[in-house]
Every structure is written in structure tokens, then in C-alpha cells.
């Protein structure tokens, strides 16, 4: 800020100089005092100068609507919407979002720091202020092959970049609890840079949680119980209450919000698909849920604004008060939180559900060509079992955790698994696509419900290798080959023919098309998955499958290196001795 700019702001606040713009007739939500203020909002150079009685060069009549601070999503992966940063801005701003805390962890596991730079540059093309955390675990674990590596040394340099807000979710919670050199080196990089560190510690408790918090990790979005929430808050952590497309923890955790701990509670999406945005919204939907579950509206708004600003060290936003950014959302009421207008730095940016700025996109060519698959063939899907008594990955609908199941399955003369639709058990395979290793790991999956054909994705958290499941090896192999040919994304096949597909050329996980295009494709894929392939109606066919390769969420998962027991933190054989 220059001396002239500061003088202008002070003169505007004092009423000596007309504001650039004045918003009149608004009911201002006071997140500090907990009430509603009557008064004009004066704006100078994109900043709130004051609340009171003002004149301005331009005047906007709010017509009695509530003026709330711009919403802040405290943790989101843009890539999980299958769109680019420019497009996520177009989708989220009309729902009141003015800032998001984003972790480009997914594409960083494919293209490393080059991908982080692409995401940073693309963020410059949207009015939404995208604050990036630097991915902390690339690769996510040593138990799978990713496309890149970000070392502690890389972090030291990257965390000096003013465009990087902090260190993203630290998924290696065993490494932290056991004080491994690798974990400590990465944590030290963040501490020396003086930036916040996001957490990821599902199920962690007791002394291990103490160790995690002692490391300086300040948040957790993986909390799923009130008990876990209270334990983390008592250890000085913030709870990011998640309501996304895959995980719905908000309703459960709201029962644990009290007047004493409410300031430690934030709202986040984590993973959010366009369909969810179009049908339910974004943080405006979170706020509706909060009020429906008995949370005071201003308390709810605090969780979407000032609490996040304080948590992440963003003192210039989160409130409608002098000196703060003029990020303002006009709401029809404080019940359904219908968003009428959105101002970002004092500029009208969305109106009646429409994003107003023109959408321009950064060149994403460098993020393409991300498939290096060695010697794949249908033969690699064969099993050679000596016994039909096996471990099975059990799907738990509505979340990303899985069960550790067992089953007695049929085998052919060569010891290969024989599909039986009465058992609802099918093969699941992960095909390594980054390092030309030729790795293909095969396990068994129960509860997906597929009865015909196969599905293949290049979206498989966190390393995003190819994941496929189906009732025949031939259809699974054909799905993998078709997916590689189209440059990644999603493929549904049956009897050697492609039924539906969604190409995702940016790293194999993101589209260069609009959110509407993605939603149309996903809708068609979901219908075909349920109607033609018979996938269970209570199973989301894509997000469920892509999390079957996530070796940091309990209990049993599959990576390109084999079947992984997350609780034991080690590989286990498919056969049970």
C-alpha cells in the first residue's frame, strides 16, 4: 500500500473524501460483535473504509439484503471437480465464495512442482482468490508409484513464494507420530518459513494425536466423530468440518459445536463435483445445513469467514470492517442463504447466480501426455491363488473408508478368481501409469455391485494410477487400453465396446471444458453405470472407485504395489494363510 492509498482510505473512512462506491440499505453481519449493523458500507480501492453514513462516486442499493463477508472454503482440491482453477472460480463465486484454501496435491502427484506452477498461474485468471497450500506428501506414501516427488529441499524454496500460503495436509501422520527424518525435514521447512501446516489424521487419538499437534499441525479435515473433534480442539487444533461430494461429516460434527469452541470450527468441501455445486451449491449449502441443525446464523457465518481468516493468517479478510478487503456477499436471508450479489475487492463479480467476468484460460499443454504404461496386457489381470480363502476390500457407501473383509471365492483350474454375481465380488486392479514400471496389482472388491462390463479411471487418489474393476478380465483390459488411448479420464465398457467416456487431458484428472460439460458427462456416466453395468444404486460409481487406491484412509486399499492394510501400514497377501 502506498502513502497516497492509505491517506485516501483514511480520508474516505473519516467522510472527508467520497468513497469509490457505497453499498446502502444493507443489514451488515457483524462477525466480531455477533449482531446486525445498520449503515452504509464505504469502499475505497477495493477495501472497506468504514460503516456508517457515507457518500460515494457510485452507489449500490442493497434493498435491505444482508451483507456478509465473502465466504472462505478452508480446504478444497480443485482437481476433484475435474475442472481448472479458472473454471472453479466461475462455479463457486456465484455461491458466495471469494477465497478458497486449495491443495493442488492431486495434480502435483502427477507432474510435481511444474503442476503447482501451472495451478498458480491459472489461478491468476479468476476473480476468486485461490490461496494454495504446498503439497506436503508427493508421493503420498512410499507404498505406491506417483508421477513426481517434492522433497523437503524443494519445499524450502517453494514456501518462500508469496503465492504459497502454507504446507498442505500432512498425510504422513505415522511419520509425524514416530518422528521420522522425512517427516521432520518437511515440517521444519514449514516452521522456518513461518507458515501454517494443514493436518490429515483420520482416527488418530491419545498420545499419537499429542505428537501430531506438537509438531505444529494446526488443522484437521478428516475428523468424523464429535469425540475426535473435541479431542483435537482441546489440543489446540482447528476442525475443518467437511461437506463435499464424497464425504458428509458436517451434520455429525455440528452436534459438537458449542459457544466455547465455535471459533475453532471452519467449513470446507475437500472434494466437490460440479453436480453437487449445481444441485446444492457450495458454502451457502453448508450454511443452510448449519442453521437447519440449530446453529445460530451468525455463528455459522463466522465458520465460513472470520474463523478461516484467523486460522490461516489472512487478517485482510473474513469480516465487514474498516481495513478489510471489500469481499461482500449479499444474502436474501439468513435461513436459506440465497446469494444475490457477490463483490470481490469492491467489484460486482457475480449477480443472481451468474459469474460476470470473462473467463480466460492458461495454456495447459504441459500438463498433458501423462501416461507411461509398460507391457500391459490382459494376462496381468490373472490371479494364481492356491486357496479360495481371501481378503476382500469391502465398500462402505457414503464415505471413503473401507472394511477389511474375508470371503471364500471360486477358483478355476489355474487358481484364477471366477466371478459369481451372487457374491457381489469382482476383481479390482491398479495399473501404474507414471514410471513405466509395468506394475499391475490385482485384488478383490465387494459391494460395488457391478454385474456387467468394466469401469476404468485415471483418477485414483492419491497417485492417480489407472484403477479398473469389472466382471471379466477382457472387459477390464479393454477399458484400460481405451482409457490410455483417450488420454485419461473415465471409460465404461461392455462386451468389448465403449458405452460412455469422459476424457480428462490435463494430467488425466482435469478437463479443459466447462463445469456444465463435465456435469453432463458425469450424469450420462452415472446413468449408464447403474443401468447398463448394474452398479449398486447406493454407490457413487466414480468417486467410490477412485478412493479404493487411497492408502492413507483405512482400512484396506490397493496400490500398484499390492494390497495395503492402512491400519497395519503394510502390505498383506490376498490369500489368507
JOQUIKA-V651488 format. One record per pair of residues at least 24 apart in sequence whose C-alpha atoms are under 8 Angstrom apart, sorted by sequence separation. I is the first residue (numbers start at 1). GAP is how many residues later the second one is. If there is no record, write none. Layout:
I,GAP / I,GAP
This chain:
19,24 / 20,24 / 73,24 / 76,24 / 78,24 / 134,24 / 166,24 / 213,24 / 229,24 / 241,24 / 243,24 / 244,24 / 245,24 / 247,24 / 424,24 / 425,24 / 426,24 / 455,24 / 456,24 / 500,24 / 501,24 / 19,25 / 20,25 / 71,25 / 72,25 / 75,25 / 76,25 / 77,25 / 78,25 / 79,25 / 134,25 / 191,25 / 203,25 / 210,25 / 224,25 / 239,25 / 240,25 / 241,25 / 242,25 / 243,25 / 244,25 / 246,25 / 424,25 / 454,25 / 458,25 / 500,25 / 70,26 / 71,26 / 72,26 / 73,26 / 74,26 / 75,26 / 76,26 / 77,26 / 78,26 / 112,26 / 205,26 / 223,26 / 226,26 / 230,26 / 238,26 / 239,26 / 240,26 / 241,26 / 242,26 / 243,26 / 244,26 / 245,26 / 246,26 / 385,26 / 424,26 / 457,26 / 70,27 / 71,27 / 72,27 / 73,27 / 74,27 / 75,27 / 76,27 / 77,27 / 79,27 / 108,27 / 170,27 / 173,27 / 225,27 / 226,27 / 229,27 / 237,27 / 238,27 / 239,27 / 240,27 / 241,27 / 242,27 / 243,27 / 244,27 / 245,27 / 456,27 / 70,28 / 71,28 / 72,28 / 73,28 / 74,28 / 75,28 / 77,28 / 79,28 / 100,28 / 102,28 / 104,28 / 167,28 / 169,28 / 170,28 / 171,28 / 172,28 / 173,28 / 187,28 / 224,28 / 225,28 / 233,28 / 238,28 / 240,28 / 242,28 / 244,28 / 245,28 / 387,28 / 500,28 / 13,29 / 70,29 / 72,29 / 77,29 / 98,29 / 99,29 / 100,29 / 101,29 / 102,29 / 103,29 / 104,29 / 105,29 / 109,29 / 166,29 / 167,29 / 168,29 / 169,29 / 170,29 / 171,29 / 224,29 / 226,29 / 385,29 / 386,29 / 499,29 / 12,30 / 19,30 / 98,30 / 99,30 / 100,30 / 101,30 / 102,30 / 103,30 / 104,30 / 105,30 / 108,30 / 109,30 / 134,30 / 152,30 / 159,30 / 165,30 / 166,30 / 167,30 / 168,30 / 169,30 / 170,30 / 171,30 / 226,30 / 384,30 / 385,30 / 421,30 / 458,30 / 459,30 / 97,31 / 98,31 / 99,31 / 100,31 / 101,31 / 102,31 / 103,31 / 104,31 / 105,31 / 109,31 / 132,31 / 133,31 / 134,31 / 136,31 / 140,31 / 141,31 / 155,31 / 159,31 / 165,31 / 166,31 / 167,31 / 168,31 / 169,31 / 177,31 / 233,31 / 245,31 / 384,31 / 385,31 / 434,31 / 457,31 / 458,31 / 459,31 / 12,32 / 22,32 / 99,32 / 101,32 / 103,32 / 105,32 / 131,32 / 132,32 / 133,32 / 134,32 / 135,32 / 136,32 / 140,32 / 166,32 / 177,32 / 244,32 / 383,32 / 384,32 / 385,32 / 433,32 / 457,32 / 458,32 / 22,33 / 105,33 / 131,33 / 132,33 / 133,33 / 134,33 / 135,33 / 136,33 / 137,33 / 152,33 / 156,33 / 160,33 / 383,33 / 432,33 / 433,33 / 457,33 / 492,33 / 22,34 / 85,34 / 131,34 / 132,34 / 133,34 / 134,34 / 135,34 / 136,34 / 137,34 / 152,34 / 155,34 / 156,34 / 159,34 / 177,34 / 382,34 / 383,34 / 431,34 / 432,34 / 456,34 / 457,34 / 9,35 / 19,35 / 21,35 / 22,35 / 24,35 / 26,35 / 93,35 / 112,35 / 133,35 / 136,35 / 137,35 / 151,35 / 155,35 / 176,35 / 177,35 / 382,35 / 430,35 / 431,35 / 455,35 / 456,35 / 8,36 / 9,36 / 13,36 / 18,36 / 19,36 / 20,36 / 21,36 / 22,36 / 23,36 / 24,36 / 25,36 / 26,36 / 86,36 / 90,36 / 110,36 / 111,36 / 112,36 / 153,36 / 159,36 / 176,36 / 250,36 / 254,36 / 267,36 / 430,36 / 431,36 / 455,36 / 456,36 / 12,37 / 13,37 / 18,37 / 19,37 / 20,37 / 21,37 / 22,37 / 23,37 / 24,37 / 25,37 / 26,37 / 27,37 / 29,37 / 85,37 / 86,37 / 89,37 / 109,37 / 110,37 / 111,37 / 112,37 / 113,37 / 152,37 / 156,37 / 262,37 / 266,37 / 267,37 / 297,37 / 430,37 / 455,37 / 492,37 / 9,38 / 12,38 / 18,38 / 19,38 / 20,38 / 21,38 / 22,38 / 23,38 / 24,38 / 25,38 / 26,38 / 27,38 / 28,38 / 29,38 / 30,38 / 84,38 / 85,38 / 89,38 / 109,38 / 110,38 / 112,38 / 251,38 / 255,38 / 265,38 / 266,38 / 297,38 / 429,38 / 430,38 / 454,38 / 455,38 / 10,39 / 15,39 / 18,39 / 19,39 / 21,39 / 23,39 / 24,39 / 25,39 / 26,39 / 27,39 / 28,39 / 29,39 / 86,39 / 87,39 / 89,39 / 109,39 / 173,39 / 176,39 / 251,39 / 254,39 / 263,39 / 428,39 / 429,39 / 453,39 / 454,39 / 494,39 / 5,40 / 9,40 / 15,40 / 25,40 / 26,40 / 27,40 / 28,40 / 29,40 / 86,40 / 108,40 / 109,40 / 263,40 / 428,40 / 429,40 / 453,40 / 454,40 / 26,41 / 85,41 / 254,41 / 262,41 / 266,41 / 428,41 / 453,41 / 251,42 / 265,42 / 266,42 / 427,42 / 428,42 / 452,42 / 453,42 / 120,43 / 243,43 / 264,43 / 426,43 / 427,43 / 263,44 / 291,44 / 426,44 / 427,44 / 426,45 / 464,45 / 170,47 / 221,47 / 288,47 / 288,48 / 381,48 / 221,49 / 287,49 / 288,49 / 459,49 / 136,50 / 287,50 / 393,50 / 395,50 / 458,50 / 459,50 / 169,51 / 285,51 / 392,51 / 393,51 / 394,51 / 395,51 / 396,51 / 458,51 / 284,52 / 285,52 / 392,52 / 393,52 / 394,52 / 395,52 / 419,52 / 284,53 / 391,53 / 392,53 / 393,53 / 394,53 / 395,53 / 419,53 / 284,54 / 392,54 / 284,55 / 373,58 / 373,59 / 374,59 / 381,59 / 383,59 / 373,60 / 380,60 / 381,60 / 382,60 / 372,61 / 373,61 / 381,61 / 371,62 / 372,62 / 373,62 / 374,62 / 376,62 / 105,63 / 370,63 / 371,63 / 372,63 / 373,63 / 374,63 / 375,63 / 370,64 / 372,64 / 373,64 / 374,64 / 376,64 / 103,65 / 373,65 / 103,66 / 238,73 / 467,78 / 454,79 / 467,79 / 452,80 / 453,80 / 452,81 / 451,82 / 452,82 / 467,82 / 450,83 / 451,83 / 450,84 / 451,84 / 449,85 / 450,85 / 457,85 / 460,85 / 461,85 / 449,86 / 450,86 / 460,86 / 461,86 / 448,87 / 449,87 / 459,87 / 460,87 / 461,87 / 462,87 / 448,88 / 460,88 / 461,88 / 462,88 / 447,89 / 457,89 / 460,89 / 461,89 / 460,90 / 382,91 / 448,91 / 381,92 / 448,93 / 378,95 / 465,95 / 378,96 / 381,96 / 378,98 / 378,99 / 377,100 / 371,113 / 443,115 / 196,116 / 371,116 / 442,116 / 196,117 / 370,117 / 371,117 / 441,117 / 369,118 / 441,118 / 368,119 / 430,119 / 441,119 / 443,119 / 440,120 / 441,120 / 442,120 / 443,120 / 439,121 / 440,121 / 441,121 / 442,121 / 439,122 / 441,122 / 430,128 / 432,128 / 429,129 / 430,129 / 431,129 / 430,130 / 443,131 / 369,136 / 368,137 / 370,137 / 367,138 / 368,138 / 369,138 / 370,138 / 367,139 / 368,139 / 367,140 / 368,140 / 365,141 / 397,141 / 398,141 / 364,142 / 397,142 / 400,144 / 399,145 / 75,146 / 402,146 / 165,147 / 397,147 / 400,147 / 400,148 / 395,149 / 248,150 / 247,151 / 248,151 / 403,151 / 404,151 / 246,152 / 247,152 / 401,152 / 402,152 / 403,152 / 404,152 / 246,153 / 247,153 / 400,153 / 401,153 / 402,153 / 403,153 / 246,154 / 401,154 / 402,154 / 402,155 / 394,162 / 393,163 / 393,164 / 75,165 / 74,166 / 391,182 / 392,182 / 91,183 / 391,183 / 390,184 / 391,184 / 92,185 / 97,185 / 390,185 / 391,185 / 91,186 / 95,186 / 97,186 / 389,186 / 390,186 / 95,187 / 96,187 / 388,187 / 389,187 / 95,188 / 96,188 / 387,188 / 92,189 / 95,189 / 386,189 / 387,189 / 81,190 / 92,190 / 385,190 / 80,191 / 81,191 / 82,191 / 74,192 / 76,192 / 80,192 / 81,192 / 74,193 / 75,193 / 76,193 / 77,193 / 78,193 / 80,193 / 81,193 / 73,194 / 74,194 / 75,194 / 76,194 / 77,194 / 78,194 / 72,195 / 73,195 / 74,195 / 75,195 / 76,195 / 77,195 / 73,196 / 76,196 / 73,210 / 71,212 / 128,216 / 127,217 / 127,222 / 98,229 / 127,230 / 73,231 / 72,232 / 68,233 / 71,233 / 72,233 / 96,233 / 126,233 / 71,234 / 74,234 / 125,234 / 70,235 / 73,235 / 125,235 / 69,236 / 72,236 / 125,236 / 72,237 / 125,237 / 122,239 / 122,240 / 121,241 / 274,241 / 274,242 / 96,243 / 95,244 / 274,244 / 275,244 / 94,245 / 96,245 / 274,245 / 72,246 / 96,246 / 98,246 / 118,246 / 71,247 / 94,247 / 69,248 / 70,248 / 94,248 / 69,249 / 70,249 / 93,249 / 69,250 / 68,251 / 69,251 / 68,252 / 115,252 / 93,256 / 94,256 / 111,256 / 70,257 / 93,257 / 94,257 / 69,258 / 70,258 / 71,258 / 94,258 / 95,258 / 69,259 / 70,259 / 94,259 / 68,260 / 69,260 / 94,260 / 110,260 / 67,261 / 68,261 / 94,261 / 67,262 / 68,262 / 93,262 / 35,263 / 67,263 / 68,263 / 34,264 / 66,264 / 67,264 / 91,264 / 34,265 / 65,265 / 66,265 / 90,265 / 65,266 / 66,266 / 31,267 / 65,267 / 66,267 / 30,268 / 31,268 / 62,268 / 65,268 / 66,268 / 29,269 / 90,269 / 31,270 / 51,270 / 31,271 / 50,271 / 51,271 / 48,272 / 49,272 / 50,272 / 70,272 / 87,272 / 48,273 / 49,273 / 50,273 / 70,273 / 86,273 / 48,274 / 49,274 / 70,274 / 86,274 / 31,275 / 47,275 / 48,275 / 49,275 / 86,275 / 47,276 / 48,276 / 47,277 / 48,277 / 47,278 / 48,278 / 46,279 / 47,279 / 46,280 / 43,283 / 32,287 / 145,287 / 147,287 / 31,288 / 146,288 / 147,288 / 30,289 / 31,289 / 145,289 / 146,289 / 30,290 / 145,290 / 29,291 / 28,292 / 246,297 / 46,298 / 47,298 / 246,298 / 46,299 / 47,299 / 45,300 / 46,300 / 45,301 / 46,301 / 44,302 / 43,303 / 13,309 / 147,316 / 146,317 / 145,318 / 146,318 / 144,319 / 146,319 / 140,322 / 140,323 / 110,324 / 139,324 / 21,325 / 202,351 / 109,353 / 110,353 / 109,354 / 110,354 / 106,355 / 109,355 / 106,356 / 105,357 / 106,357 / 106,358 / 172,380 / 171,381 / 111,396 / 110,397 / 107,400 / 107,402 / 143,408 / 141,410 / 141,411 / 144,415 / 145,415 / 143,416 / 144,416 / 145,416 / 144,417 / 143,418 / 82,422 / 91,424 / 84,426 / 82,427 / 83,427 / 84,427 / 87,427 / 88,427 / 82,428 / 83,428 / 84,428 / 87,428 / 80,429 / 81,429 / 82,429 / 83,429 / 79,430 / 80,430 / 83,430 / 79,431 / 83,431 / 83,432 / 83,435 / 82,436
